[in-house]
Amino acid sequence: MRESFSVEESGRLDKVLSNHLSQSRNQVEKLIKEGLVSVDHKVILKPSFKVSMDNTVSYEFKQADAQEALKIDFDVEVLYEDDDILVVNKPSGLVVHPAPSVKEPTLVDWLKVRGISLSTISGEERHGIVHRIDKETTGALVVAKNNEAHQKLSDQLQDKSMGRYYLAIIDYPLKDDCIVEQPIGRNPNNRLKMGVNMHGKEAKSAFVKLLSGKNDLEVIAAKLYTGRTHQIRVHLNHLGRHIVGDDLYGFKSKKDKMFRVQLHAYLLYLIHPVSGEKIEVVAPLFDDMSALILSNFDQNEFQKILDSQFLIDKFYKL
């Protein structure tokens, strides 16, 4: 169905249409380039096209082509759910997004089975994924259940009003709590790895010491101010530290062979996209990480660091 409106203020077509639809400029730009927007009955393909007062802008939304979900034989723990958002505890080994190189079912396939499928105004199919977690990493991940929630959560990700605190077990204690600001880019010698690279993208991470254990192991917490691929792992490697199980970035131990990186998105905070309420969701640790902690750390002390406010307060001192 085609809709129209009369321009009330001159300006760029993408900006005028974005304001009218309350959609991101990025989505509106795609709509224009798809040939779905006209000005005074003439199709316009340039987002920068200047419109004047009393021009008539008409548009239509493209229907998304639904993609068939793969058959799944697993479930994912739901930590929080309402009409607008869903928070899950992603297990290790589960890829978030489909890709040509991914043959197994993904979190997106699980969402399709649950009927969570959002279509953008430019016809792309998406499934509410706002942020990602690496395949081996576990923990809290939020999914938007409608386009309004998706846009608002994406905005929060940009302005840092939404974020996560991670727990990790590392192979040697940090000297001190610290902030690392080093750019990250693709490793020129290994396409699977990222690395600190002066030509890379800006990246900032904060690390705090939480608990010392046997064999020089330490539990730390991490907070990201940017969202680069493998950011926590790369910045720890820059400090000469590695997450237990992270063979890609340098953890090597024949004695303590781990099947995955011991990194967990423990605490998620956000502002509810509809109610405006501040929400915190804690994702319980998975059995493998709990077992490693049980055998190497004082359990009474460990329970103390799991308190949400304790974790948040630790970062105020940086």
BELDA-V823564 format. One record per run of one state. SS is the DSSP state (hx for helix, st for strand, lp for the rest). FROM is the first residue (numbers start at 1). TO is the last residue. If there is no record, write none. Layout:
# BELDA-V823564
ss=[SS;SS]
from=[FROM;FROM]
to=[TO;TO]
This chain:
# BELDA-V823564
ss=[lp;st;lp;st;hx;lp;hx;lp;st;lp;st;lp;st;lp;st;lp;st;lp;st;lp;hx;lp;st;lp;st;lp;st;lp;st;lp;hx;lp;st;lp;st;lp;st;lp;st;lp;st;lp;st;lp;hx;lp;st;lp;hx;lp;st;lp;hx;lp;st;lp;st;lp;hx;lp;hx;lp;hx;lp]
from=[1;3;7;11;13;22;25;34;37;40;42;44;50;52;56;60;77;82;85;91;107;114;118;120;125;127;129;130;138;145;147;160;163;171;178;182;184;187;194;197;201;202;204;213;214;217;218;225;231;239;243;244;247;250;263;272;278;283;287;297;299;306;308;317]
to=[2;6;10;12;21;24;33;36;39;41;43;49;51;55;59;76;81;84;90;106;113;117;119;124;126;128;129;137;144;146;159;162;170;177;181;183;186;193;196;200;201;203;212;213;216;217;224;230;238;242;243;246;249;262;271;277;282;286;296;298;305;307;316;318]
